[in-house]
Amino acid sequence: MVTLEGVAGNDRGGGQQSELQAELARLKEEHRDLDRAIEALEDSVASDRLQLQRLKKRKLQLRDRIQFVEDQILPDIIA
């Protein structure tokens, strides 16, 4: 797990940093769970295409949120 304590330019408090780390871990876990659910549904004989679409859409939303939180934790530094 990446932490930024003591890094120049990191003005976030330790509490906010911890909250972001916890949210990131939760989002990644949910993303992995969706991956498994999608795979199981695709392998199912009676797969529900609408449910599959919903799961994939949720997975993409999670990916976007994960990227946002990662950017909050470790922002791009323009040289």
Phi, psi and omega in degrees: 000134182271131173235154185242021180297130178083001179275132180300138178089354178265095185263011179280143178288160180300325180294315179294321179298316179296320179297318179295319178297318180294318179296319180298316179297317179296316180296318179295322178295315178297321179298316178296318179298318178296322177304312180294319180295319179296315180299316180295319180292322179293326180281344182289142179295317182258054183290141180266108185297323179294315178297320179298316177298318180297316179297317179295322178295316179298320179298318178295321177297319178296318179301317178297316181294320178301315179298318179299313182294319177300320178294327177291324181286316182228083183292152175297137177252118180275122183278000000 
